[in-house]
Amino acid sequence: MMALSRWKVIAVLAATIFSILFTLPNVLPAQTRAVLPGFLQKTVNLGLDLQGGVYLLLEVDTAALRNERVINTVEDVRTTLRNERILFTDLGQVQGVVTVRITDPGEVERAAKALRQTVAVPSPATGQPAITVSAQPDQRLRLTFSEQAMEAEARDAVSQSIEIIRRRIDELGTREPSITRQGANRIVIQAPGESDPQRLRDVIGRTAKLSFHMVDVTADPAAAVSGRVPPGSQVLLDDNGQPIVVRRRALVSGEMLTDAYPTFDEFGRPAVGFRFDSQGARRFGDATRQNVGKPFAIVLDDKVVSAPVIQTPILTGSGQITGSFSQQEVNDLVLLLDAGALPAPLKVEAQQTVGAELGADAVEAGKISTAIGFVAILIFMVLAYGLLFGGISVIALLINGLLIIAAMSAIGATLTLPGIAGLILTLAVAVDANVLIYERMRDEMRSGRSVLAAMDAGFARAMTTILDANITTLLAALIMFALGSGAVKGFAVTLSIGVVTSVFTAVYVTQVLLALWFRSARPKSLPIVQEP
Amino acid sequence: MWPLIKLLPITTNFRFVAFSKIAGALSLIAVIGSILLAALPFEPPCGGLNCGIDFKGGTVLEFSTAPKPVDLGLVRETLANKGLGDVQVQEFGSPTSAVVRFENPEGKTPDETLAAVRADLTTALGEVTFQRGDSIGAKVSGELFRAGLMALGLAIVLMLIYIWFRFELQFGLGAVVALFHDVILTFGLIALFDLEFSLTSIAAILTIIGYSMNDTVVVFDRMRENLRKYKRMPLGDLIDLSINETLSRTVITGSTGILALLGLAVFGGPTLFAFSIIMIFGIVIGTYSSIYVAAPVILLWGVKRGEEAEPVRPAGARP
């Protein structure tokens, strides 16, 4: 070993240069960093616990999505059968299955055919029809939903939600938010630097589902509240909590909006202006022409914002939503309408907020603890093995520390508070490899070998044990990474990187340095072995 | 150059094995005690452990009313009878800061709970700065708890597989017993001092598993080497010799680890305190178990000597 192979020296040198180069950006001021080439601009990401911010774990309510799909299908069946002038009774849904009884037995076949054409269309998610229409005895038709299509639609809804949330948060101007999918129907949002979770929640949490419905003027709102709602209608509340009966079927829905903007109504109050796409404009035009003099309701998230009476047909495809809005509410609404409606409601399952000040304190605590840990190890190693051998292991340790930070910067890993603990622990345990090697050398000298033979044997024989020891730690770290979350994952990342780098530095860096010493000093004995 | 400090004489000659009966009895008592402490009162899912909100759900809110001190009584009064279960209010770090813990009320999502309590506290206390607010719903906490236990189980299984490959049967048995000893005792410590049992604690326990195995491996490697070297030495003496030969490494590595972690415990802040304490305990107990649990099991079980003692796999073989 003391006959140093060239590649070992090159590997150690390369690692040292790499570690310094990639650690450097972390301590440079931002302006200096900006002039460096791109690959050198990367720094260690600080976790939310270190820089403060908001963490939200959201669940897309896919059950609500499914429920809505079923209810819409009921309405679609009603419309289709009416248009075909087929008489029916008992239209409804039980546990996600829609059934209807066709009055005339001779019409059942025609009804099934019509429904297959209008309702059982291929699902956009799978390309296969999501609904199967089957004839039952007693002139009943049964519409069942394909499990596969429902799951695919739920998956689509989650992806779509992520896209919409991203657009909404971007509008807010939050710094580098991270929005990721977790599992089948969860979304994780991490917004560093954001200190007010409420603002974020207000923007993310609202479905912002806008639709225009005719008001069912034939129904008595008071009777409807007590349960007597005409078929095809529903009771919604307005801003003042007053019930209004509206048709379930929407004239036009928010997906047909192309643009929303803040504006003012004729009394100078804040209002939201909007424009429809061509399809929406046509439908809105038709509906308003047929219903002049009747009221219609603008419904936002199952609440009636306003219910104006149609004065004249609106053929331009643009309009205004007025209500008792504040300017802030108008701005928020515009943001939400522009970004699009969420396909399904979101439910917060976990929320964490860390104040920036607390994060800064944690960074400070981490720095102090790391410094203390390092100095303690330094003093201890020098006292135990002398300035030369102890010093060499401390140099190896220093390169190890730099390598960990460099590797974390290069791969963009996230440093969390437990990650700092992992770093300190790695440094403490990294000297174990040095200790094993040095103790072996002592043993070998004691059993009468020459200096060179003892040094060689020290490295060779300690190697198995060093590998063993580190494999066990690496196994534990990998499990943490796979099953842990958030901060614990950060710990696992630091620990895993640390294990790999510490084997390298403790063995190779130490070996190269000791070999250089051996060549220049040609020692007759090892300073770690003292004559009794 | 100054003389090197010697924590230990160069060659030690402690008679470890002589005390193994007493140590074994103590360990057994400690293990039984730990199981009882961690399991009782028998209430799923946490038993005698003080579960953090990541495992049982709920909310932790840290706030400050600086410069005036927090009126803890008023905080308690404000949060009472709001369906928040057992509300814990504590001063945190300084008199101007406090931390409250409570259960999430039925039917409210974590964000609604947090927003409501923040509003209530601001109304009652006036100027309040919220430093940290964590709230976890029952669904997620249940999943985290299961994931945590699964990680622990998986780590133990992986270590068992590793031991199976790495050691012959007798050594493997010793390592397994030592591993369970360490994990169970750590649970005992967490229960005894009412430390928070959370995902971070699981991370600490997993690291202890790694460290404890590492320590056992070092002692066992030396034992196997000596088994080949001294074919006639009585097993008890051989175990003593191996432990003594590796003792200075054990002490030095353990000390650097503990020193670094002590710094973390004192200066790392409240989040890392429990973590550091668990780790320090783990290093002590991992070292102890290599000497007094793993090795005596081998003594009890016996080792095949002579030619047959050569390991089948040359993984750890030395020239």
Interface residues (C-beta under 8 A of the other chain):
Chain A: D49 L56 L57 E59 P197 Q198 R201 G205 K347 V348 E349 A350 Q351 Q352 T353 V354 G355 E357 L358 D361 A362 A365 G366 I368 S369 I372 G373 F374 A376 I377 F380 M381 L383 A384 Y385 G386 L387 L417 P418 I420 A421 I424 L425 L427 A428 V429 V431 D432 V435 L436 E439 R442 D443 R446 R461 T464 T465 D468 A469 N470 I471 T472 T473 L474 L475 A476 A477 I479 M480 A482 L483 G484 S485 G486 A487 V488 F491 A492 L495 P527 I528 Q530 P532
Chain B: M1 P3 L4 I5 L7 I10 T11 E62 T109 P110 D111 E112 L114 A115 T129 F130 Q131 R132 G133 D134 S135 I136 G137 K139 V140 L144 A147 G148 M150 A151 L154 A155 L158 M159 Y162 R166 L199 T200 I202 A203 L206 T207 I209 G210 Y211 M213 N214 V217 V218 D221 E245 T246 S248 R249 I252 T253 S255 T256 G257 L259 A260 L261 L262 G263 L264 F267 G268 G269 T271 L272 F275 S276 M279 A315 G316 R318
